[in-house]
Amino acid sequence: MVSIYYSGNSMNEIYSNINNDFNDREMNITSSRNGDTVERLHSVLSLSNPRQRWTTIRTPAISPALSFAELIYLLSGSDEASIINAWNPLLPKYQGKYSKYPGAYGNRLKNTFGFDQIKCAYEALLYESNSRQVLLDIWNPEIDLPKEHGKPNNKDIPCNVISMLKIRNDRLYWSQIMRSNDLYLGLPYDVLLFSSLQEIMAGWLNIDVGNYTHYCDSLHYYISNKMSVDATKMALFNTDDLRLEKTQSDEVFSELFAIICELGNLENIDKYIKEKLESISFTEAYNNILMIICLYMLNKKSNDTDLIKYCFDRCTNDLYVQLYKEWQNSKK
């Protein structure tokens, strides 16, 4: 039984409704290994315009650089912890100290079961667009189910478990199933990650996106981590389209993965970034992603204010720029 259904044209609209619902209703207090949570079971979110996937009304602001790094990391198929830790230094606190993350989504989807599920799903839908058999399976019961006295096998058990893909009326519909979802720390990033993957695959298939549906078996927040939501804040619209044909898309993400690896490893990044900005020719949408990930590392590792200003000026997506600045200000 579904407890409640949230729908909207943008993630801001949905997020505001969820936050109000949590504040207005009497909720269950549930204990967990990381502290007490306020929880609602069996919640469904339906986003009618997946491009408006950005939650910009949360305070503190989410990190657009981290969201892009997570997408690039997933599509690479990597499980190397050092790569994504460079973009989210707090990750080991929540997912454990590993050299390779056992629950890394990209590795699960592209390697764990012996084949590339994302490629297989694309090919299946390309040749049989009405198929009802296309799923992406992240959950691996052999290592994810508790084994001894109900204790977790490790600290990096995937929260996302299955993606279900369907084409109807020349649109790619995506349903994401989550066993557990943190309202404040996880939900905005999870919607960003998988609705972006939806749009990318729609580009491979030369179609548009349909609804993005997100099912949370446990939607909750930790009482110690409650954040604020300002539904009155003026929201900018995402103007970028991530769709490319598959060969071009693969080339772009291969280049972006090499960049996030180098930016994470190098101490002196100014020369590297200047060379990349001179040599790379991305579409506008992917150039904007490049600018944001460069800004993140420039602000961590560089004092070159001219280069920082150049990256800001070259990013034409006002939502990304505003959100990045808000996130940056929250860290001061």
WORA-V621033 format. One record per backbone hydrogen bond with DSSP energy under -1.0 kcal/mol. NH is the residue of the N-H (numbers start at 1). CO is the residue of the C=O. If there is no record, write none. Layout:
nh:NH co:CO
nh:NH co:CO
//
This chain:
nh:3 co:42
nh:4 co:42
nh:6 co:44
nh:8 co:46
nh:11 co:52
nh:14 co:10
nh:15 co:11
nh:16 co:12
nh:17 co:13
nh:18 co:14
nh:19 co:15
nh:20 co:16
nh:21 co:17
nh:22 co:18
nh:23 co:19
nh:24 co:20
nh:25 co:21
nh:28 co:39
nh:30 co:37
nh:35 co:32
nh:37 co:30
nh:38 co:221
nh:39 co:28
nh:40 co:219
nh:42 co:217
nh:43 co:216
nh:44 co:4
nh:45 co:214
nh:46 co:6
nh:47 co:212
nh:48 co:8
nh:52 co:49
nh:59 co:228
nh:67 co:63
nh:68 co:64
nh:69 co:65
nh:70 co:66
nh:71 co:67
nh:72 co:68
nh:73 co:69
nh:74 co:70
nh:75 co:71
nh:76 co:72
nh:77 co:74
nh:81 co:99
nh:85 co:81
nh:86 co:82
nh:87 co:84
nh:88 co:84
nh:91 co:88
nh:93 co:90
nh:95 co:91
nh:96 co:92
nh:101 co:79
nh:104 co:101
nh:108 co:104
nh:109 co:105
nh:110 co:106
nh:111 co:107
nh:112 co:107
nh:114 co:111
nh:117 co:109
nh:120 co:116
nh:121 co:117
nh:122 co:118
nh:123 co:119
nh:124 co:120
nh:125 co:121
nh:126 co:122
nh:127 co:123
nh:128 co:124
nh:131 co:128
nh:136 co:163
nh:138 co:161
nh:139 co:161
nh:143 co:140
nh:144 co:140
nh:145 co:141
nh:151 co:148
nh:161 co:177
nh:162 co:177
nh:163 co:136
nh:164 co:175
nh:165 co:134
nh:166 co:173
nh:168 co:171
nh:172 co:208
nh:173 co:166
nh:174 co:211
nh:175 co:164
nh:176 co:213
nh:177 co:162
nh:178 co:215
nh:179 co:159
nh:181 co:218
nh:183 co:220
nh:186 co:182
nh:187 co:182
nh:190 co:186
nh:191 co:187
nh:192 co:188
nh:193 co:189
nh:194 co:190
nh:195 co:191
nh:196 co:192
nh:197 co:193
nh:198 co:194
nh:199 co:195
nh:200 co:196
nh:201 co:197
nh:202 co:198
nh:203 co:199
nh:204 co:200
nh:205 co:201
nh:206 co:203
nh:207 co:202
nh:208 co:170
nh:210 co:172
nh:212 co:47
nh:213 co:174
nh:214 co:45
nh:215 co:176
nh:216 co:43
nh:217 co:178
nh:219 co:40
nh:220 co:181
nh:221 co:38
nh:223 co:36
nh:225 co:222
nh:228 co:59
nh:230 co:57
nh:233 co:230
nh:249 co:245
nh:250 co:246
nh:251 co:247
nh:252 co:248
nh:253 co:249
nh:254 co:250
nh:255 co:251
nh:256 co:252
nh:257 co:253
nh:258 co:254
nh:259 co:255
nh:260 co:256
nh:261 co:257
nh:262 co:258
nh:263 co:259
nh:264 co:260
nh:265 co:261
nh:266 co:262
nh:273 co:269
nh:274 co:270
nh:275 co:271
nh:276 co:272
nh:277 co:273
nh:278 co:274
nh:279 co:275
nh:280 co:276
nh:287 co:283
nh:288 co:284
nh:289 co:285
nh:290 co:286
nh:291 co:287
nh:292 co:288
nh:293 co:289
nh:294 co:290
nh:295 co:291
nh:296 co:292
nh:297 co:293
nh:298 co:294
nh:299 co:295
nh:301 co:297
nh:302 co:298
nh:305 co:303
nh:308 co:304
nh:309 co:305
nh:310 co:306
nh:311 co:307
nh:312 co:308
nh:313 co:309
nh:314 co:310
nh:321 co:317
nh:322 co:318
nh:323 co:319
nh:324 co:320
nh:325 co:321
nh:326 co:322
nh:327 co:323
nh:328 co:324
nh:329 co:325
nh:330 co:326
nh:331 co:328
nh:332 co:329
//
